[in-house]
Amino acid sequence: MYISPTDKSQPVTVMYDHEKDMQLSIQLNRWILKPIGAWPRSADSSWIKRCVHILVNLIYTCLIGFIFVPCAFYIVLEIEDTYNTLKFTGPLSFCIMVIAKYYSLILHSSNIRRCIDYIKDDWINTRHHGDRMIMIRNAEFGRRLVAISAVFTYGGAVFYHIAMPISIGKVTEEAENLTYRPLVYPVARAIVDTRQSPVSEIFFCIQCVAGFFTQAVTASGSSLAAVFAMHACGRLEILMQWIVHLVDGREDLCDNVDERLTMIVQQHVRILR
């Protein structure tokens, strides 16, 4: 039976809902990483899940390539002045960094999974009410950091990919009798003429989707850093409480000083990992 975290009558023997505690720490991270295929798979995942995971990775890579390659050709083939070259080199550099971050998350998925397992084990092994309240406080603060980071990151995507093109308005070329909305990532006419409708609208929508995916990678990196850092801070606070009770002991600690000191050293090493 789940007992309220505010119940202090039995600080050690109370049975807590560890799954609920775990969700408090990593739920927002899962929501951000899973849609882009960056959430680490479990070791016993089925071949269908592995295939879906790889498919999501390929789709995401193709989306980034969809905005990167045409814009790169546009810079090489159609831009002649330095100002516009530098102007569009910035977004392309951002795409390169996003791909690097994305595949860095994938390559280090085993390390991320290990950290998540550490968090899960810490929640399961934390039996004392005071220690658990420290972990809850730090988990809630980390969760707020993730939410704030996601709001600003996705808000930037909305502004850059939707609000800015709409605010600029449509461009009219009287010589060719064309009216179109400029794209954030221009496309070389050697590939396709995005001034024509409905090509312009299709590219605009796809670039918006790709833009939100790129911001998801940025948000995922900062969210993982926030959650792992705050969890480590919580464990350090618990370690300080253990040091305070090194001599006198506590109901959930070992019986003698030597065993308590050994437990403190082991916990310190675990936190550093």
N, C-alpha and C positions, 0 to 999 in steps of 0.2 A: 504493500500500500504506500502510495506517495504521501509524504509529510511535508507540510509547508516549510520553506527555508527559514522562516522566522521562529520556528519552534526550537527553543533552547533547553527544553526539559531534559532531553537525552542527547548531549552533544556528540556522542560517538555511535550509539546503537541505532540511530534513525536511518531508515532506508530511503535514499533519495532517488529521484528519477534521472538517471545518468543520461539517457537519450535526450531528454528535454534540456539538460545542461549542455550537452554537446551541440545541440541546435543553436543554443544561445551564442556559442562561440563561432561556429562555422557556417551557419545557414545562409547568411548574405553572401559569403564567398562562393558557396555552391551555386547560388542563383546567378552570380556573375560569370563564373568560369564554365559551368556546364553548357550553356548555349553555344559557346565558341569552341567546345571540345578540349578545353584545357584542364578540366577537373580530373585528377588522377584516378585511373581505373583500379578497381580492387583486383587482387591476384587471381581470384576465382571467377572473374567475369566471363560470360559465355562468348563464343566466337561471334555471335550476332552483335553483341554490344561492342566488341572490338572492331568489327567491320563498320558499324555506325560511327564509332569514334573516329576512325581513320577517314571515313567519308566526310564528316564534319570538318576535319582538318584540311582536307583537299578543297572543300567548298570555300572555306574561309580564305585559303591561299589564293584561290581563283578570284575571289572578290577583290582582294588587295591588288592582284595582278591586273584586274579589269580597270582599276583607276590609275595604276602606276604606268603600265606599258603605253596606253594611248597618250597620256600626258607627257611621257618621256619623248615619244616621237614628235609630239607637238612642239616641245622645246627645241629639238634638234632640227626639225624641218621648217618650222614656220616663224620662230622668234629670232629676230636679228639684233635687237638692242639688249644691252647688259641689264638694264633695270628689270625688264619683264623676265629675263632669264633667271635672275636672282629671286624674283617674286614667286615663280613657280617651282624653283629648286627647293624652297623651304617645305612645301607640302610633300614633295617626292622624298625628301630626306626623312620626313616624319613617317612615311610609309615604310621605308627601309628599316627604321628603328622599331616600328611596330612588328614587322616580320621577325626581326631579331629577338624582340621580347617574347613573341608568341612561341617560337620554336625553343627559346630558352625555357619557357614554362613547361613545354612538352618534354624536353630532354631531362629536366630536373623533376619530373613528375614523381619519381620514386622518393626523392628527398622531401617533396611536399607531402606525399602520403605518409612518410615516416613522422613528419612533424604533426600531422593530423592524428596519427596513432598515439603519439606522445600526449597530445591534448586529451584524447579519449581515456587513456590510461590514468592520467592525472585526475580527471573527474571521477573515475571509478574508485581510485585509491584514496581520495580525499574524504575522510569520514568525520572529521571534527567540524562542528558547526562554524567556529570562528574562521578556520581555514577556507571553508566553502564560501563563506560570505566575502572573503577577500577575492576569491576567484570569480565570483559572480560580479562584484564591483568592477574588476578589471575587464571581464568579458563584455559587460554592458558598455563600458567606455570604448573598447575596441570596436564594438558593433556601431556605436555612434560615429566613430571615425570613418568606418567603411561607408556608412550612409552618406555622410557629408562629402566624402571623396567622390562617391558615385553621382551625387546630385550635381556637383560642380563639373565633373568630367562629361556626363551626358548632357548637361546644360550647355557646355561648350560645343558639343556636337550639334545640338539643335540650332545654336546661333550660327555656327560656321557653315553648316550644310543646308539649312532651310531658311533661317531668318535673313542671313546676309544676301543670298541670291534674290530673295523676294524683295528686299529693301532696295537693291540696285535697280530692279525693274527690267523691262524688256528692252532689247537693243533693236533698232530699225536700220536696215541697210537698203536705202532707196535704190541703189544701183542694181541690186538683184531682187528687189521687192520681197525682202525677207524680214520677219519680225520674230525674234527668239530671245530666250532667257539664257544669259551666259552661265556656263557650268563652273563649278568650283575647280574641277580638274578638267581643263580643256582637252579636246580630242583632235588629233591630227586629221585633216580632211582626207589624207591619203588612205585612212582606215575607213572612216564614215563621216558624212556631213551631218553633224549634230544640230545644225541650224534648222533642219527640216523637221516637221511634225509628222508622225509621233516619235521619231528617233530621239528628239530632244527630251521629251517627257520620260521615255524609257531610261535613258542614260541618267537623267536627274534622279529618278527613283532608285536606281541601282547604286548610284554614288551615295545617296542618303543611307541606304542599308549598309553599304561598306563602311561609311563613316561611323555609324553606330558600333559596328563590329570593331573598328580600330580603337575607338574609345573604350570598349569593353576590355581590351588588352591592357590599356593604361590603368583602368580602374582595378583590374584584377591584381596587377603587381602591387599597387599601393594598399589594396585591401588585405592581401596576404601578409605584407609587412606589418600592417597595423595589428592584425589579430595575433600573429606570432609574437610580436614585440610585447603587446599587452599581456599575453599569457605568461611570457617569461617574467615580466614585471610582477605579476601576481604570485608566481612561484617563488620569486626572490623575497617578496613580503612574507610569504609563509615560512621560508627558510629563516628569516629574521626572527619570527615567532618561535621557531624551534630552538634557535640559539638562546633566546630569552629563557626558555624552559630547559636548557641543557642540564643544569644542576638539579633543579627541583623536580623535573619531569612533568608529564601530563598524561591524562588517562589514555590517549591514543598513541603515546610514544613508547619506546622500549623501557625495560625495567632498570637498566643501569646506565651510568654515564658513558662508558666506552661504546656500548651499542648505539646510544643516541648520537654520539660524535661520529660514529661510522655512518649512520643514516644521514646525517647532515652533510658529510663529505660526498656521499653518493648522490644526494639530491643536488648539490652544487654542480657536480660534473654533468648531471643530466640536464640541468638548466642551461649550461654553457653549450651543450650540443644543440 
